Amino acid sequence: MTAANQHHEPYPSMDALRRAHEYLFDNLPTSERSGSLTEAGSMQIEEFISRAIATGAVLDTLADRREAQGLVDYWVASAFTQLQLSSLARGPASKSVDSSVVHSQRDPEYQDRPDNQLEPFNPAVVDAAAERGDAFIRGLSAKQTDLVRRVLLGVLRFPDHEQEISSRPARREELNKFGKKGQVDELLDGLKDAGILVGRPTKEGEELSLQYLALSRRWGWLAKEIDKRKNLSDLALSWIGSNRSTGALLDWRLIRRFREYGNLKQWETDFINASSRWNIIKAGVALAVVIVIGVIALASSPAYEKLYVPLRVNGVVQKIEDKRTPDETKADDIRWLATYHQKLEVHGLRLAEPVKKDLHGIAAAGAQFRESKLRNVAFERATLSSASFEGAVLENVNFRNAKLDQANFDGVYLCKQVDFSGADIAGASFKRMKFWNDNIPIFAEAPWWQAKGWGFDEIDLLEKRYPRKDIGQNDGLKSILDKINFARNVYEKMGLDEEDKLERLASLNNQRAWTLATYGLIGDGEAEAAATAAMDYYARARDEPYLKIRGASTADTLAYILMQKPAKDDAEEKNNFTRALALLKSAAETIDDAEVIFRYAVALHVLGQDEEAIAQLQKALPEKEYEPTHELLLLNKHFTGTFKKEVMNSTATINRTTAGLVTRCATLNSPN
């Protein structure tokens, strides 16, 4: 395969290169008849490799360059293999494959370099863009410069710790929130013309990002603005570290400056809001400030977001809690709170009118809906990690594809259909949830057994309706395994030191085995083979404490697989558990982890060592407060007798009851 002699534009950043790889990985055209690569697929790979090689000219960090070279090597190898298969499928008359795969169009000074190696970083490309950026900034007013600063910071992602910032593509509609639409659009177009921003069409509208992420480091004006933005994080962390002392809060000058930033994290927003409240109290002019801010808010939407939002929050919450407020208005106000990153604590909320309430896609991690009455509410694709619905009454509520990890549904009453299809419910809690047999919560394509709080009778009921054998096509599972496979391919191509590569591959093998084990997919032997390969590495690895810990973790993985492994008779099952017991005993001695100890207790029980099994169970559950999840399904048949009762007692698990369900569901139709 030989690239056309044409100039190939580099991808603007490592993020863009990564997205292009993922798109190609998921959408590579192949023949329906033979499964081999089509001509269109060959051209797409060729285009990707050529652009990826060219991207080396704008990648200025070693980590990015290593990853980019790994992607190039992966697709070079993949293209050569696919073309060989394609040639065989077409027959002996087909053209032979050029083993060099790609000959990219290079600048003359690079012609003597090996094929398929990244272009060297060329600072002239990025510096020329920076010069155009400086010229563009010089032609703006102070207000326009302020808007440009906010827009450019809005297309960057700032990490919590010391890592490098990364690209954060944003839709034009999202960036328009920083000012008046016409003014922002004009500046966005100017930045595109100057080569600072690049746009790409999506179904939701144009998406914009930095033309080159290296501009964040080499364009002096932008680098200074980024440093100022990072300063906010440092000040906020200092405030948290001082036990939220008022002495660490900001003055009005800094509050005004920092409010203008987008993409604030919750703890940064809390810091700014606390500073605002303290300054109002300290100044003693709260009423005057409200009046001034109200006037400014009428004239300028950015000022509204900067200054008025914190003062409006209490009024919005009161309106949501007011029983006279229509449900549609309450839903709009809830979305408003989520949009402006405000705390969402609406205990006892009533959204029970027949009209549909649309809260799909809201970002409200940690939201509190305890004791609420919710009917005909759509939370589809919402981010509700660690949210609480404890004691709520739910009817026709849609959580499809929502992020509900660590969410709390304890004591919830399900009156009619509640749909968790495709949702991420890892670590969520469903203790004492009440529902009728003809109204089982919907968990299609969702690993419901990875949640906490199910009783053994509920597990039997859910397994019959949504059996684990149907989970193989779960998008979350496929995504995890694809990422592991991709990482493996990259490590194989990176030219790593042999010991370094083996260590990384062992870690990936354990990740793969553990993922398959927790999804209950161990029947084909793939999980056991991966865990065994990892164990073989750690058995001969150098004597390092962190490698011993990883080895113990892998021993736990292999033991869990053996405990689930189908056996042809009792003797084979006993042998599996004997092997598992030895692995778990060693692992528990090394890492003293609650869940390892819990599985150790189960193995002891199965092998008839009940006295020690109960002792280890007490250590894992009441003492270390472990809450078993997937084990209760995947090792279900091994929970028997006194041991099973101890598990139920220690986890406060009871058999399901519908007591009070009729009465609570009736409250959806009552006015209070």
C-alpha distance (Angstrom), angle and dihedral (degrees) to the residues before:
residue distance angle dihedral
M1 . . .
T2 3.82 . .
A3 3.78 122.5 .
A4 3.77 118.5 -123.6
N5 3.76 115.6 -103.3
Q6 3.73 97.4 -105.9
H7 3.78 137.3 114.0
H8 3.80 113.0 -90.9
E9 3.79 118.1 -151.6
P10 3.81 113.4 -134.6
Y11 3.77 120.8 -121.4
P12 3.81 108.1 -100.8
S13 3.80 96.1 -121.8
M14 3.78 145.2 -6.6
D15 3.81 88.3 -95.2
A16 3.81 90.7 56.2
L17 3.81 90.8 47.6
R18 3.79 89.6 49.7
R19 3.82 92.1 50.5
A20 3.80 90.9 48.6
H21 3.81 89.7 52.1
E22 3.81 91.9 49.6
Y23 3.81 91.6 48.6
L24 3.80 91.8 49.6
F25 3.80 90.9 45.7
D26 3.82 91.3 54.3
N27 3.83 99.2 38.1
L28 3.82 107.4 34.3
P29 3.85 107.5 144.7
T30 3.81 113.8 -121.6
S31 3.78 132.8 172.3
E32 3.81 113.8 -89.9
R33 3.80 89.2 -147.7
S34 3.78 102.1 48.2
G35 3.80 103.7 13.1
S36 3.81 88.2 -129.0
L37 3.79 126.4 132.5
T38 3.81 116.0 -79.2
E39 3.79 124.3 -139.2
A40 3.80 88.7 -106.4
G41 3.81 89.0 53.2
S42 3.80 91.2 50.6
M43 3.79 90.2 51.8
Q44 3.80 91.9 49.4
I45 3.81 91.8 51.7
E46 3.81 90.2 46.9
E47 3.80 91.3 50.8
F48 3.82 92.1 47.3
I49 3.81 93.9 49.5
S50 3.79 93.1 47.3
R51 3.81 92.9 49.2
A52 3.81 91.6 43.7
I53 3.82 91.1 52.9
A54 3.81 89.8 48.9
T55 3.81 89.5 50.3
G56 3.80 88.7 69.6
A57 3.81 86.8 78.8
V58 3.82 91.0 67.5
L59 3.83 101.1 35.9
D60 3.79 109.3 96.8
T61 3.82 103.5 172.4
L62 3.80 126.0 80.0
A63 3.82 93.3 -134.2
D64 3.80 92.4 54.3
R65 3.80 93.0 46.0
R66 3.80 92.5 50.8
E67 3.79 91.8 50.0
A68 3.81 92.7 46.0
Q69 3.81 91.9 50.1
G70 3.79 89.1 50.2
L71 3.82 90.2 54.8
V72 3.81 91.6 48.8
D73 3.81 91.3 49.6
Y74 3.79 91.0 47.8
W75 3.81 94.1 54.1
V76 3.81 93.5 41.4
A77 3.81 89.4 55.7
S78 3.81 92.0 40.8
A79 3.82 92.5 50.1
F80 3.80 93.3 49.5
T81 3.82 92.3 48.5
Q82 3.80 93.8 45.2
L83 3.80 92.5 48.7
Q84 3.79 90.9 51.2
L85 3.81 89.4 52.4
S86 3.79 90.6 45.1
S87 3.81 90.6 50.8
L88 3.78 91.3 51.7
A89 3.81 90.8 48.3
R90 3.81 91.9 52.8
G91 3.80 93.9 47.5
P92 3.79 137.6 -119.2
A93 3.79 93.8 -53.7
S94 3.81 92.0 67.4
K95 3.79 122.1 106.9
S96 3.78 118.3 -89.6
V97 3.78 118.0 -109.3
D98 3.78 121.1 -107.8
S99 3.78 103.1 -127.4
S100 3.79 92.1 -153.7
V101 3.83 85.6 69.7
V102 3.80 97.4 -166.9
H103 3.79 135.2 28.6
S104 3.78 103.6 -172.6
Q105 3.78 124.0 -156.7
R106 3.82 105.2 -106.1
D107 3.76 137.9 -179.3
P108 3.82 110.3 -94.5
E109 3.80 92.3 -109.8
Y110 3.82 89.6 62.1
Q111 3.81 98.4 45.4
D112 3.79 93.0 102.5
R113 3.83 92.5 57.2
P114 3.84 121.3 101.5
D115 3.79 117.4 -91.3
N116 3.80 119.5 -97.5
Q117 3.80 95.9 23.1
L118 3.80 118.9 127.0
E119 3.76 117.1 -98.5
P120 3.81 111.0 -106.8
F121 3.76 115.4 -98.9
N122 3.79 107.3 -86.6
P123 3.80 109.4 -157.4
A124 3.81 90.0 -171.7
V125 3.82 90.6 71.2
V126 3.79 94.4 53.2
D127 3.81 94.5 36.5
A128 3.80 90.7 53.4
A129 3.80 88.8 54.2
A130 3.82 89.3 48.2
E131 3.81 90.2 53.2
R132 3.79 90.4 51.8
G133 3.80 87.6 49.3
D134 3.81 91.5 53.1
A135 3.80 90.6 49.8
F136 3.80 90.4 50.1
I137 3.82 92.8 49.4
R138 3.81 92.1 49.0
G139 3.80 89.8 59.5
L140 3.82 94.5 55.4
S141 3.76 133.2 90.3
A142 3.80 120.1 -119.3
K143 3.81 90.8 -100.1
Q144 3.80 92.3 49.6
T145 3.82 90.9 47.7
D146 3.80 88.9 53.2
L147 3.82 90.3 52.8
V148 3.81 91.7 48.6
R149 3.79 90.6 51.5
R150 3.80 91.6 52.2
V151 3.80 92.7 46.2
L152 3.81 94.3 50.2
L153 3.80 92.9 46.9
G154 3.80 86.5 48.8
V155 3.81 91.5 63.7
L156 3.81 92.9 53.0
R157 3.80 129.0 80.1
F158 3.81 116.2 -139.8
P159 3.84 114.5 -154.4
D160 3.79 124.2 -138.4
H161 3.77 93.9 -120.2
E162 3.79 139.2 26.3
Q163 3.81 98.5 -56.4
E164 3.78 122.9 121.2
I165 3.77 117.6 -88.5
S166 3.80 115.5 -107.1
S167 3.77 138.6 -154.8
R168 3.81 118.3 -81.8
P169 3.82 110.1 -171.0
A170 3.82 110.6 -148.8
R171 3.80 132.4 -167.3
R172 3.78 117.3 -111.1
E173 3.80 88.2 -121.0
E174 3.81 90.4 57.9
L175 3.81 93.0 49.6
N176 3.80 90.9 49.9
K177 3.81 88.9 70.6
F178 3.80 88.9 76.9
G179 3.82 92.6 71.8
K180 3.76 146.2 -25.0
K181 3.78 110.2 -29.3
G182 3.81 97.7 -123.7
Q183 3.80 93.2 47.6
V184 3.80 94.1 47.2
D185 3.82 92.5 45.7
E186 3.80 90.4 52.6
L187 3.80 91.4 52.3
L188 3.81 92.5 45.3
D189 3.79 90.7 53.2
G190 3.81 89.9 47.9
L191 3.80 91.3 52.0
K192 3.81 89.8 50.1
D193 3.81 91.6 50.1
A194 3.82 89.5 50.0
G195 3.81 90.6 52.9
I196 3.81 93.9 -115.8
L197 3.79 96.5 112.1
V198 3.79 129.3 33.2
G199 3.79 125.0 -161.0
R200 3.77 133.8 -151.9
P201 3.81 128.5 -173.0
T202 3.81 119.5 -114.3
K203 3.79 134.1 173.1
E204 3.83 88.9 -99.6
G205 3.82 93.9 49.4
E206 3.80 136.8 -86.7
E207 3.80 115.5 -19.2
L208 3.80 118.0 -153.1
S209 3.81 131.5 -160.0
L210 3.81 139.4 159.6
Q211 3.79 111.8 -71.4
Y212 3.82 88.3 -133.8
L213 3.80 124.3 12.0
A214 3.82 87.2 -150.6
L215 3.83 86.2 73.4
S216 3.80 86.6 75.3
R217 3.80 87.7 66.6
R218 3.83 104.7 27.9
W219 3.81 102.9 39.2
G220 3.80 102.1 82.6
W221 3.81 96.5 -155.2
L222 3.81 93.7 51.6
A223 3.81 93.8 41.6
K224 3.82 90.0 56.5
E225 3.81 91.6 50.0
I226 3.81 89.8 49.6
D227 3.80 90.5 52.4
K228 3.81 89.3 52.6
R229 3.81 89.9 51.0
K230 3.82 91.2 49.7
N231 3.80 88.1 51.4
L232 3.81 88.9 65.9
S233 3.81 90.4 58.3
D234 3.80 91.3 49.0
L235 3.81 92.5 50.7
A236 3.81 92.0 46.6
L237 3.80 91.6 50.5
S238 3.82 90.0 49.4
W239 3.81 89.0 53.0
I240 3.81 91.7 51.2
G241 3.81 90.4 45.8
S242 3.82 90.2 53.4
N243 3.81 91.6 57.6
R244 3.82 88.7 -100.0
S245 3.77 92.9 -62.3
T246 3.82 115.8 -172.2
G247 3.80 87.5 -133.3
A248 3.83 89.4 69.8
L249 3.82 94.6 53.2
L250 3.79 124.2 110.8
D251 3.78 129.3 -104.7
W252 3.81 121.7 -124.8
R253 3.80 93.6 -93.6
L254 3.80 93.2 58.5
I255 3.80 93.0 38.8
R256 3.79 90.4 57.7
R257 3.79 91.7 48.0
F258 3.79 96.1 47.2
R259 3.80 95.0 44.1
E260 3.79 88.3 66.2
Y261 3.79 92.7 66.7
G262 3.80 121.0 98.5
N263 3.81 126.9 -149.3
L264 3.80 93.3 45.1
K265 3.78 116.6 174.2
Q266 3.79 118.0 -127.1
W267 3.81 94.1 -106.6
E268 3.82 90.5 50.4
T269 3.81 90.1 50.1
D270 3.82 89.7 48.9
F271 3.82 89.4 51.5
I272 3.80 93.4 50.9
N273 3.81 92.8 44.3
A274 3.81 91.3 49.5
S275 3.81 89.2 49.9
S276 3.80 90.7 51.1
R277 3.79 93.2 50.7
W278 3.79 92.5 46.9
N279 3.78 93.3 50.4
I280 3.80 91.2 49.7
I281 3.79 91.0 52.1
K282 3.81 93.1 43.2
A283 3.77 93.8 49.2
G284 3.80 93.6 46.9
V285 3.77 91.1 -144.5
A286 3.79 101.4 104.1
L287 3.80 94.3 137.9
A288 3.79 93.4 49.8
V289 3.79 90.8 48.2
V290 3.82 91.2 51.9
I291 3.80 91.0 51.9
V292 3.81 93.9 47.5
I293 3.77 92.8 45.9
G294 3.80 90.9 47.9
V295 3.80 91.0 54.6
I296 3.79 92.2 47.0
A297 3.81 90.9 47.2
L298 3.80 91.1 57.6
A299 3.79 90.6 55.7
S300 3.79 102.2 39.3
S301 3.79 131.9 32.7
P302 3.84 92.8 -159.6
A303 3.79 89.5 56.1
Y304 3.80 88.5 49.6
E305 3.77 90.2 57.0
K306 3.79 94.2 41.3
L307 3.76 100.9 47.6
Y308 3.77 115.1 4.4
V309 3.81 101.7 51.4
P310 3.83 96.7 72.4
L311 3.80 90.7 51.1
R312 3.78 94.7 46.8
V313 3.81 95.8 51.0
N314 3.82 97.5 86.2
G315 3.80 91.7 50.3
V316 3.80 91.5 50.2
V317 3.81 92.1 49.9
Q318 3.82 90.9 48.8
K319 3.80 90.4 51.5
I320 3.83 90.3 50.7
E321 3.80 90.3 51.2
D322 3.81 93.0 47.1
K323 3.81 108.1 103.6
R324 3.81 90.2 -147.5
T325 3.81 93.4 62.3
P326 3.85 112.1 102.6
D327 3.82 115.0 -114.3
E328 3.80 94.1 -118.5
T329 3.81 90.1 55.5
K330 3.80 90.7 48.3
A331 3.81 90.2 52.0
D332 3.81 90.8 50.0
D333 3.80 90.2 50.2
I334 3.81 91.8 49.0
R335 3.80 89.3 52.4
W336 3.84 88.7 48.7
L337 3.80 91.2 54.9
A338 3.80 91.2 48.4
T339 3.79 92.9 46.3
Y340 3.80 92.2 55.0
H341 3.83 93.4 43.3
Q342 3.80 94.7 -113.9
K343 3.79 124.0 153.8
L344 3.79 111.6 -89.3
E345 3.80 107.8 -149.5
V346 3.81 110.2 151.8
H347 3.79 104.9 153.9
G348 3.79 112.7 -173.8
L349 3.81 92.5 14.2
R350 3.79 114.6 173.5
L351 3.83 116.4 -147.2
A352 3.78 97.5 153.2
E353 3.80 104.7 126.6
P354 3.84 114.1 119.9
V355 3.82 91.9 -115.1
K356 3.82 114.9 102.9
K357 3.80 116.8 -106.0
D358 3.80 116.2 -151.2
L359 3.80 114.3 -150.1
H360 3.81 96.2 144.9
G361 3.78 116.4 149.1
I362 3.82 97.3 10.1
A363 3.81 115.4 152.8
A364 3.80 103.1 -135.6
A365 3.80 108.7 141.0
G366 3.81 110.0 177.5
A367 3.82 93.7 18.0
Q368 3.81 115.2 161.8
F369 3.83 117.4 -135.6
R370 3.81 96.0 154.8
E371 3.83 116.7 160.6
S372 3.83 90.0 2.1
K373 3.80 126.7 149.3
L374 3.80 109.8 -135.5
R375 3.80 125.8 179.7
N376 3.82 128.4 170.4
V377 3.81 93.8 -0.5
A378 3.82 122.6 151.8
F379 3.83 116.0 -149.5
E380 3.80 92.5 162.4
R381 3.84 112.9 158.1
A382 3.81 90.2 -3.0
T383 3.80 120.9 148.1
L384 3.80 104.8 -123.9
S385 3.80 101.5 151.7
S386 3.83 110.6 164.3
A387 3.81 90.7 2.6
S388 3.82 117.9 149.0
F389 3.80 126.5 -132.8
E390 3.80 92.7 162.0
G391 3.82 112.4 161.9
A392 3.81 93.0 0.4
V393 3.81 124.3 147.7
L394 3.82 110.9 -131.6
E395 3.80 131.4 -169.3
N396 3.81 125.2 170.3
V397 3.80 93.7 -10.4
N398 3.80 118.8 161.2
F399 3.83 119.6 -147.4
R400 3.83 95.4 160.0
N401 3.83 112.8 158.0
A402 3.81 91.1 -8.1
K403 3.81 123.6 147.4
L404 3.80 103.0 -114.6
D405 3.80 100.7 154.6
Q406 3.82 110.8 151.5
A407 3.83 90.7 2.5
N408 3.83 119.2 149.1
F409 3.82 120.4 -125.0
D410 3.81 95.5 157.6
G411 3.81 114.2 151.2
V412 3.81 93.7 3.3
Y413 3.82 118.9 159.9
L414 3.82 114.9 -139.4
C415 3.80 110.2 -157.9
K416 3.79 99.6 170.0
Q417 3.77 137.7 -7.9
V418 3.81 116.5 -22.1
D419 3.80 112.9 179.9
F420 3.83 122.9 -152.1
S421 3.83 95.3 163.7
G422 3.79 112.1 156.1
A423 3.81 92.6 -4.9
D424 3.81 123.1 146.7
I425 3.81 101.4 -119.6
A426 3.80 100.5 159.4
G427 3.79 108.2 149.5
A428 3.82 93.8 0.8
S429 3.82 114.8 141.5
F430 3.82 124.8 -127.6
K431 3.82 101.4 170.9
R432 3.81 116.2 159.1
M433 3.82 93.3 -2.0
K434 3.81 109.0 167.5
F435 3.80 124.6 -144.8
W436 3.80 139.1 142.0
N437 3.81 121.6 -107.6
D438 3.81 90.6 -111.5
N439 3.80 91.1 51.5
I440 3.80 104.4 51.5
P441 3.82 111.7 162.7
I442 3.81 111.4 -99.6
F443 3.80 114.1 -110.6
A444 3.81 101.8 165.9
E445 3.83 109.8 164.4
A446 3.80 90.5 -3.7
P447 3.83 124.1 117.3
W448 3.79 93.8 -129.1
W449 3.84 91.7 173.5
Q450 3.82 90.1 68.9
A451 3.81 88.5 70.9
K452 3.81 124.8 87.7
G453 3.77 131.4 -116.9
W454 3.80 105.1 38.2
G455 3.79 114.7 144.6
F456 3.80 119.1 -136.7
D457 3.81 91.8 -106.4
E458 3.82 90.7 51.8
I459 3.79 90.0 49.3
D460 3.82 90.1 54.7
L461 3.80 90.7 49.0
L462 3.81 95.3 47.5
E463 3.81 93.5 44.1
K464 3.80 89.8 57.3
R465 3.80 92.7 49.3
Y466 3.84 99.7 36.1
P467 3.83 106.7 20.2
R468 3.78 120.1 -164.6
K469 3.83 91.1 -122.1
D470 3.82 88.2 73.1
I471 3.81 94.1 58.7
G472 3.81 96.5 83.2
Q473 3.81 92.4 94.7
N474 3.81 94.5 49.3
D475 3.82 108.8 135.8
G476 3.79 92.7 -140.2
L477 3.80 92.5 53.4
K478 3.81 92.8 46.7
S479 3.78 90.8 48.7
I480 3.82 92.4 52.7
L481 3.80 92.9 48.2
D482 3.82 92.7 45.7
K483 3.80 90.7 52.8
I484 3.80 91.0 49.7
N485 3.81 90.6 49.7
F486 3.78 91.2 47.9
A487 3.81 92.5 49.9
R488 3.81 89.6 49.7
N489 3.82 91.7 52.8
V490 3.80 91.6 48.1
Y491 3.81 92.8 49.6
E492 3.80 90.0 49.9
K493 3.81 90.8 54.2
M494 3.81 101.0 39.3
G495 3.79 97.5 84.9
L496 3.78 92.0 -122.5
D497 3.76 124.8 174.0
E498 3.83 105.6 -87.3
E499 3.82 94.9 -116.8
D500 3.81 91.7 47.3
K501 3.80 91.0 50.4
L502 3.81 93.3 48.5
E503 3.81 90.9 49.9
R504 3.80 91.8 51.4
L505 3.81 92.7 46.0
A506 3.80 91.0 50.3
S507 3.80 90.0 54.6
L508 3.82 90.3 49.5
N509 3.81 90.9 49.2
N510 3.79 90.4 54.3
Q511 3.82 91.4 47.2
R512 3.79 91.0 51.5
A513 3.80 93.5 46.3
W514 3.81 93.1 47.1
T515 3.81 92.7 48.2
L516 3.81 91.8 51.6
A517 3.81 90.5 44.9
T518 3.82 94.9 53.1
Y519 3.81 90.4 47.7
G520 3.83 89.2 50.5
L521 3.82 93.8 -118.9
I522 3.80 102.6 135.0
G523 3.82 102.6 113.8
D524 3.81 97.5 98.4
G525 3.81 94.7 55.5
E526 3.82 94.7 -118.0
A527 3.81 94.1 115.2
E528 3.82 93.1 48.5
A529 3.80 91.8 48.2
A530 3.81 92.0 51.3
A531 3.81 93.5 47.4
T532 3.82 91.5 46.4
A533 3.82 91.2 51.3
A534 3.80 89.9 52.1
M535 3.82 91.5 47.4
D536 3.81 90.4 51.6
Y537 3.81 89.5 56.5
Y538 3.82 95.6 47.4
A539 3.81 91.1 47.0
R540 3.80 90.1 64.1
A541 3.84 99.5 28.7
R542 3.79 121.9 120.6
D543 3.79 118.7 -86.0
E544 3.82 101.4 -91.6
P545 3.84 123.4 142.1
Y546 3.81 93.8 -131.9
L547 3.81 91.4 51.1
K548 3.82 90.1 51.3
I549 3.81 89.3 53.7
R550 3.79 91.6 48.7
G551 3.78 89.4 47.9
A552 3.81 90.8 52.6
S553 3.80 90.5 49.3
T554 3.81 89.9 51.5
A555 3.81 90.6 48.8
D556 3.81 87.7 55.8
T557 3.82 89.7 50.6
L558 3.80 93.5 50.9
A559 3.80 91.3 45.6
Y560 3.82 91.3 52.4
I561 3.80 90.1 51.4
L562 3.80 91.6 50.2
M563 3.81 90.2 50.1
Q564 3.81 89.9 55.3
K565 3.80 96.2 39.6
P566 3.81 114.3 119.9
A567 3.81 111.8 -115.1
K568 3.79 128.4 -158.3
D569 3.81 92.7 -142.0
D570 3.81 144.2 -3.0
A571 3.79 92.9 -89.1
E572 3.80 92.8 57.3
E573 3.79 91.6 45.7
K574 3.81 91.0 51.0
N575 3.79 89.9 50.5
N576 3.82 90.8 51.4
F577 3.80 91.6 51.2
T578 3.81 92.3 45.4
R579 3.80 89.6 55.6
A580 3.82 90.3 44.8
L581 3.81 91.8 50.3
A582 3.79 92.6 55.4
L583 3.81 91.7 48.7
L584 3.81 93.5 47.5
K585 3.80 94.0 46.4
S586 3.80 90.1 54.9
A587 3.81 92.8 43.6
A588 3.81 93.0 49.3
E589 3.81 91.0 51.2
T590 3.82 90.4 52.3
I591 3.80 103.0 43.6
D592 3.85 105.4 14.0
D593 3.81 90.0 -147.5
A594 3.81 120.2 169.9
E595 3.80 97.3 -132.6
V596 3.81 92.2 46.8
I597 3.80 88.9 51.7
F598 3.82 90.2 48.7
R599 3.81 92.4 54.6
Y600 3.81 88.6 44.6
A601 3.82 88.2 56.1
V602 3.83 91.0 51.3
A603 3.81 91.2 51.3
L604 3.82 90.7 49.6
H605 3.81 90.1 51.0
V606 3.80 93.7 50.1
L607 3.80 90.2 51.2
G608 3.80 91.4 51.4
Q609 3.82 98.4 -106.7
D610 3.82 92.4 126.6
E611 3.80 99.7 156.0
E612 3.82 92.1 57.5
A613 3.82 89.6 38.0
I614 3.82 91.8 58.6
A615 3.81 91.1 46.0
Q616 3.81 91.8 52.8
L617 3.81 90.6 43.8
Q618 3.80 90.6 55.4
K619 3.79 89.7 49.6
A620 3.82 93.1 51.0
L621 3.81 100.7 41.8
P622 3.82 115.1 30.4
E623 3.81 96.7 21.6
K624 3.81 100.8 40.5
E625 3.83 93.7 23.8
Y626 3.80 96.2 -131.5
E627 3.81 114.7 171.4
P628 3.81 110.9 -155.4
T629 3.81 117.2 -140.3
H630 3.81 122.1 160.8
E631 3.82 92.0 22.7
L632 3.82 91.2 68.5
L633 3.81 89.8 64.1
L634 3.79 103.0 28.6
L635 3.83 93.8 48.0
N636 3.80 93.6 28.7
K637 3.80 99.5 130.2
H638 3.81 91.5 55.1
F639 3.82 94.7 62.1
T640 3.80 102.4 93.2
G641 3.79 142.5 145.9
T642 3.78 121.4 -16.3
F643 3.80 91.7 -9.2
K644 3.81 91.1 59.6
K645 3.82 91.3 48.3
E646 3.81 90.4 50.9
V647 3.81 90.2 52.3
M648 3.82 90.6 50.8
N649 3.80 92.7 46.9
S650 3.79 94.7 46.1
T651 3.82 93.2 49.3
A652 3.83 94.4 41.2
T653 3.81 87.8 -121.3
I654 3.79 117.8 159.3
N655 3.78 133.9 179.7
R656 3.78 112.0 -88.1
T657 3.78 118.4 -91.8
T658 3.80 133.0 -175.8
A659 3.81 93.5 -153.5
G660 3.79 110.5 143.1
L661 3.80 93.5 8.4
V662 3.81 95.9 115.4
T663 3.79 92.1 48.0
R664 3.79 95.0 47.6
C665 3.80 93.7 45.8
A666 3.79 89.2 52.4
T667 3.81 89.0 61.2
L668 3.81 88.6 71.0
N669 3.81 87.1 72.3
S670 3.79 96.9 42.3
P671 3.82 120.3 92.1
N672 3.84 93.5 -123.6
